[in-house]
Amino acid sequence: MSKFTMEDLVNYAKKWGFVYQGSEIYGGLANTWDYGPLGVELKKNLKTAWWKTFIQQSPYNVGLDSSILLNPDTWKASGHIDGFSDPLLDCKACNTRHRADKLIEEHAEEEIEVDGWSEEKLFEYINQNNVVCPNCGALNYTDIRKFNLMFKTTQGVVDDSKSDIYLRPETAQGIFLNFKNIERSMRLKLPFGIGQIGKSFRNEITPGNFIFRTREFEQMELEFFCQPNTELKWFDYWKKTSKEFLLKQGLSEENLRLKDHKPEQLSHYSNATTDIEYKFPWGFDELWGIASRTDYDLKQHQTLSGQTLTYHDQETNERYLPYVIEPSLGVERLFLSVLLESYKEETLADGETRINMKLPAHLAPYKVAVFPLIKKYHREKAEEIFTFISDFFPTTYDESGNIGKRYRRQDAIGTPFVITIDDDGRDNDIFTVRDRDTMEQVKLKKADLVPYLIKKTRYQ
Ligand code: ATP
């Protein structure tokens, strides 16, 4: 990774139209972010890559787009109403609010694993180890309280028909609710998976680190249903597939690590969990959670809904609840790691420096930029080529400033190819295509442009 700090990244993302502060003209709304013209393209490309790997090319999986608002019983069954909470405490000296587990993790000099600790244990550790308030330095906290992370709202317009309802804190439960619908309508046999991409909401106590932890975010989740006793084999399969996916998005082996949860850290419903962590500027942190969830969710929904959710195995003529593997990845965390990994500052042969946002071509917001070499002579042809190419690829057009500056701008936003129209282009339909990383140029006939660019930018 280059010496690219978070501050550099926030500035870069704003300057080049990737990410802006939310509600900025009103002074902002803390920890909300809007994705600009380039950010929305990068996000879309990440989601398309995930969908291609996990749905389109998978022999097992199908897709879904379920509602954000679900029957509130869903969250009773899933355990979110009773158990989806973080340990919160306040500093009595300065009234700032903290997450007890994160305070300890940030304070400890060596890595410390606090998942699964009771509130008493967290509180004792904080006081015995002098984990002072990061804001004011006092050691004077309230007791730890459980803070439920779900956003509650009401549905209905008339007061007496209003009911409490929640914004979903994960997309997964919408999948469990549709398990039987999908099994029947698609005539699926185990093992099979259902994936979806969508917004989730969590009233995080301490959002931050730019887009790493926000209250509104997107998840790409797969629930993979399999026969009991085969789940650990599939758990390994999805861990491997997920890691390979990350490498294909340009993340490097040395910035990734798999962290298995120890038995005492596992959630009560899980018999194996691994986090794929990325080396963010503040250290390794969770990018992707992969959990073997047993039959917990289906069992809970079956009990509370009174509906049979079992699977009829025609080979063995048995009925059972499938076991589930869940790889769950945040779009924004992937976005952040891809930008951090791809950002390079380079010194060129002539001593000039450039930012090269070395995004894998399939992720680049624009695949191609079209430039007339000299506006006065080459514009007409350049416009024709822009129209032709933009039918196939996200394309941008730039005719302002000298050609060197225009190249630098495209390098900085990660555009992998630039087509420059010069006399040869205008008169003979022969075009120069420049490669962002090697800066080498090839000459191509008009008919060869699209096949060349497809080959170079396709995600496979
Ligand atoms: P963390 O420990 O960082 O709070 P988590 O273990 O609660 O994360 P999961 O419930 O496993 O997260 O969610 C799956 C994935 O969704 C995470 O790995 C992450 O990529 C993403 N995610 C979860 N919470 C947030 C958030 N507040 N902001 C952005 N992404 C999130």
Residues whose N, C-alpha, C, O or C-beta is under 5 A from the ligand:
A	BS01	ATP	R202 E204 I211 F212 R213 T214 F217 Q219 E286 L287 W288 G289 S328 L329 G330 R333
